Amino acid sequence: MAEEPVLEGTFLTHFVEELGQCVFFEHSSAAEVYGVECMIGYMLEAKISVNAAVHLACAKQIITKIDLDGPVLCSEDPILGGAVFNERKITVSNDPGLGIHGIQGIRYLAD
């Protein structure tokens, strides 16, 4: 009896918050082999973690759908730099890495 394919259907959906970006990267790489389109999404994550998902989505052609609007739903945005989230439009920063320069109002704990 032949084994069922691991990936089938139109979209492979993974929420990065549950599995982590490395696992999603592996799954999307497997999806490329099988020609399965992927969707990447977050629930209500902050801007820094969603920035990483935006970069992953830009890097992988197999990711054809995204649901990365979490930062739009936040009442405050203390993150300086990074991708700009404006309703449905996401603009990626040209700065190195994720393009994040700092966090406004951050307080560090004393040693």
Backbone bond lengths (Angstrom), bond angles and torsions (degrees), N, CA, C in turn:
res aa  C-N    CA-C-N  psi(-1)  N-CA   C-N-CA  omega(-1)  CA-C   N-CA-C  phi
1 M - - - 1.442 - - 1.531 108.85 -
2 A 1.322 116.08 129.65 1.463 120.94 -179.49 1.523 110.55 -73.31
3 E 1.324 115.30 143.78 1.464 119.51 177.45 1.518 110.17 -74.49
4 E 1.317 116.31 148.63 1.458 122.13 176.02 1.530 108.76 -71.88
5 P 1.314 118.04 144.27 1.471 119.06 177.05 1.525 110.72 -63.78
6 V 1.321 115.03 143.67 1.455 120.70 -180.00 1.520 110.22 -69.28
7 L 1.316 117.44 -37.19 1.458 122.53 -177.68 1.519 109.06 -118.66
8 E 1.312 116.86 124.31 1.450 119.12 173.77 1.519 109.06 -150.77
9 G 1.283 117.47 165.54 1.451 121.29 -177.69 1.512 110.75 97.77
10 T 1.314 115.61 -177.58 1.453 120.37 -176.16 1.514 112.82 -82.59
11 F 1.328 117.16 -41.49 1.456 120.27 -175.86 1.515 111.53 -126.52
12 L 1.297 115.94 138.76 1.456 122.97 168.75 1.515 105.47 -103.45
13 T 1.325 117.30 114.27 1.458 120.80 -176.13 1.513 109.60 -106.87
14 H 1.319 115.96 129.43 1.455 121.55 176.40 1.505 108.78 -136.34
15 F 1.307 117.43 136.61 1.446 120.40 174.42 1.517 107.07 -98.66
16 V 1.309 115.05 116.27 1.456 122.63 -172.12 1.522 111.76 -59.50
17 E 1.317 117.90 -31.98 1.463 120.64 -178.12 1.527 111.66 -59.71
18 E 1.324 118.15 -28.64 1.456 121.15 -177.51 1.523 112.22 -83.67
19 L 1.316 117.12 -38.40 1.461 120.24 -171.94 1.521 114.57 -110.81
20 G 1.294 117.49 -21.03 1.457 119.93 -178.33 1.517 111.39 93.39
21 Q 1.325 115.72 155.05 1.454 121.29 -175.37 1.523 112.90 -65.60
22 C 1.329 117.98 -35.69 1.467 119.25 -178.32 1.515 110.91 -64.98
23 V 1.322 117.35 -41.88 1.464 120.97 179.12 1.521 109.91 -65.44
24 F 1.339 116.68 -42.96 1.457 118.66 178.50 1.516 110.76 -62.75
25 F 1.331 117.34 -39.42 1.463 120.79 178.85 1.524 109.78 -59.97
26 E 1.324 117.48 -43.10 1.466 121.13 177.55 1.521 111.16 -62.65
27 H 1.334 117.36 -43.93 1.462 121.01 -178.88 1.525 110.82 -66.76
28 S 1.324 117.12 -39.73 1.460 119.08 179.79 1.529 110.24 -69.20
29 S 1.319 117.49 -31.15 1.465 120.41 175.71 1.524 110.24 -66.46
30 A 1.330 116.89 -41.02 1.465 120.69 176.03 1.525 110.01 -64.98
31 A 1.322 117.31 -37.99 1.463 121.54 178.88 1.526 110.79 -62.59
32 E 1.338 116.81 -35.66 1.470 120.28 177.58 1.523 110.49 -61.66
33 V 1.324 116.43 -40.64 1.465 120.81 179.80 1.525 110.91 -61.64
34 Y 1.347 116.44 -40.56 1.457 121.59 -177.02 1.526 113.25 -91.67
35 G 1.345 117.82 -4.13 1.454 120.94 179.58 1.517 114.07 72.86
36 V 1.328 117.00 28.24 1.461 121.61 -179.67 1.529 108.85 -97.72
37 E 1.329 116.66 124.06 1.462 120.42 177.82 1.523 109.65 -69.41
38 C 1.326 115.97 150.75 1.460 121.40 -178.75 1.519 111.38 -118.88
39 M 1.315 113.94 154.87 1.457 122.04 170.90 1.517 106.34 -122.62
40 I 1.324 116.59 139.75 1.458 120.62 177.13 1.526 107.37 -122.51
41 G 1.336 115.76 138.41 1.450 118.99 -178.23 1.516 112.58 -154.42
42 Y 1.284 114.89 162.67 1.459 124.70 176.43 1.506 107.26 -126.40
43 M 1.292 116.17 164.12 1.460 119.54 172.89 1.528 107.28 -92.87
44 L 1.299 118.55 -93.31 1.472 121.34 -179.35 1.520 109.48 -125.14
45 E 1.295 116.29 63.23 1.450 121.47 -179.65 1.524 110.36 -90.28
46 A 1.314 115.40 158.71 1.458 121.37 178.99 1.531 110.65 -78.38
47 K 1.305 115.28 168.86 1.458 122.43 -172.58 1.529 114.35 -60.27
48 I 1.318 118.88 -36.65 1.469 120.21 -176.55 1.526 110.70 -63.61
49 S 1.320 117.19 -49.14 1.467 119.29 -178.62 1.528 111.63 -68.59
50 V 1.313 117.95 -35.76 1.460 120.59 178.71 1.530 110.19 -69.11
51 N 1.343 118.22 -31.37 1.462 121.57 174.82 1.522 110.86 -56.25
52 A 1.313 116.68 -43.28 1.463 120.80 179.48 1.530 110.29 -62.97
53 A 1.318 117.39 -40.27 1.467 121.09 178.70 1.530 111.37 -66.73
54 V 1.327 117.17 -36.23 1.464 121.19 177.04 1.531 109.82 -61.44
55 H 1.322 116.31 -44.04 1.469 120.09 179.66 1.527 111.15 -65.38
56 L 1.325 116.99 -39.18 1.467 120.65 177.09 1.524 109.86 -62.98
57 A 1.327 117.13 -44.59 1.463 120.86 179.68 1.525 111.54 -62.21
58 C 1.324 116.76 -36.68 1.469 120.56 177.68 1.524 111.68 -69.34
59 A 1.311 116.79 -30.28 1.466 121.39 -175.24 1.523 113.71 -82.83
60 K 1.328 117.64 -23.18 1.468 120.67 -174.15 1.526 110.18 -112.53
61 Q 1.324 117.71 113.75 1.461 121.76 -179.36 1.522 112.42 -65.82
62 I 1.313 117.53 -23.37 1.468 121.53 -178.52 1.533 111.55 -71.67
63 I 1.349 116.86 -17.79 1.472 120.23 176.86 1.526 107.13 -83.70
64 T 1.330 115.29 105.86 1.464 120.97 -174.22 1.523 112.89 -107.04
65 K 1.311 117.80 -12.30 1.468 122.06 178.78 1.523 108.40 -133.73
66 I 1.326 116.46 141.37 1.459 120.18 177.39 1.522 109.97 -133.52
67 D 1.312 115.61 151.05 1.467 122.85 172.92 1.523 105.93 -135.56
68 L 1.303 115.51 79.85 1.458 121.94 -173.20 1.526 111.40 -122.89
69 D 1.317 116.18 44.23 1.460 119.69 -175.79 1.522 113.81 -96.00
70 G 1.323 118.43 10.80 1.459 121.62 -179.30 1.523 114.64 -51.87
71 P 1.340 119.06 -47.02 1.459 119.65 -179.20 1.537 113.68 -61.13
72 V 1.327 117.96 -27.34 1.461 121.15 178.55 1.528 110.40 -66.37
73 L 1.331 116.58 -29.19 1.459 121.52 -176.53 1.531 113.25 -84.54
74 C 1.335 116.90 -9.31 1.468 120.24 -179.88 1.527 110.29 -76.92
75 S 1.327 115.93 141.38 1.465 119.45 -178.82 1.523 112.23 -75.83
76 E 1.333 117.52 -23.59 1.462 121.85 179.07 1.527 109.53 -132.88
77 D 1.323 115.44 154.05 1.465 121.01 177.12 1.521 108.92 -134.62
78 P 1.341 116.88 88.01 1.463 119.52 -178.65 1.534 113.59 -81.45
79 I 1.332 118.08 -1.04 1.464 121.86 -176.58 1.521 109.75 -79.81
80 L 1.324 116.27 127.54 1.459 122.24 178.01 1.522 109.07 -95.70
81 G 1.321 116.58 117.57 1.462 121.38 -179.58 1.516 111.62 92.40
82 G 1.318 115.06 -166.71 1.461 120.57 -178.58 1.515 111.83 84.24
83 A 1.316 115.37 -172.74 1.464 120.95 179.28 1.521 109.63 -64.16
84 V 1.316 115.30 151.37 1.461 121.38 177.26 1.522 107.83 -104.44
85 F 1.325 116.05 123.49 1.458 122.51 -178.44 1.523 108.20 -104.92
86 N 1.326 116.71 112.07 1.456 122.21 -178.81 1.526 107.87 -127.86
87 E 1.340 115.08 91.74 1.467 121.49 -175.62 1.525 109.39 54.59
88 R 1.324 118.86 -115.45 1.468 122.16 -176.73 1.525 113.41 -87.70
89 K 1.316 117.36 -8.87 1.460 120.99 -176.59 1.522 110.39 -100.28
90 I 1.337 115.65 128.80 1.461 121.75 177.23 1.525 107.22 -118.30
91 T 1.326 116.28 124.42 1.457 121.72 178.51 1.521 108.35 -111.23
92 V 1.327 116.17 122.93 1.462 121.91 -177.88 1.525 109.59 -83.59
93 S 1.320 116.02 139.56 1.453 122.34 178.93 1.532 110.37 -71.44
94 N 1.315 116.63 148.56 1.466 121.74 174.84 1.529 111.69 -89.82
95 D 1.334 116.75 -1.88 1.459 120.57 -179.25 1.528 110.48 -72.37
96 P 1.330 118.02 158.61 1.472 120.97 -179.58 1.529 112.63 -59.73
97 G 1.320 115.19 152.83 1.468 121.31 178.93 1.513 110.54 62.67
98 L 1.312 116.29 -136.87 1.468 120.35 177.62 1.524 111.86 -81.36
99 G 1.323 117.25 -5.40 1.453 121.27 178.44 1.514 114.04 79.36
100 I 1.320 116.97 13.57 1.464 120.99 -178.26 1.531 108.84 -89.29
101 H 1.331 115.47 128.68 1.464 121.42 -177.10 1.522 113.13 -99.14
102 G 1.304 117.84 -21.85 1.457 120.39 -178.27 1.516 111.41 167.71
103 I 1.331 113.83 -176.07 1.456 121.16 178.64 1.519 107.27 -126.13
104 Q 1.309 115.39 118.82 1.463 121.85 -178.26 1.527 110.24 -67.02
105 G 1.335 116.25 129.64 1.464 121.29 176.03 1.520 114.92 77.20
106 I 1.332 118.70 14.00 1.466 119.87 179.94 1.527 109.90 -70.60
107 R 1.310 115.70 140.92 1.459 121.89 176.62 1.521 107.94 -120.40
108 Y 1.291 116.29 127.81 1.460 121.22 179.91 1.524 109.56 -92.45
109 L 1.311 116.28 144.13 1.452 120.96 176.64 1.526 109.85 -75.79
110 A 1.321 117.34 144.53 1.460 121.68 178.36 1.520 109.34 -70.70
111 D 1.328 116.49 149.27 1.480 120.74 178.65 1.498 111.10 -64.84
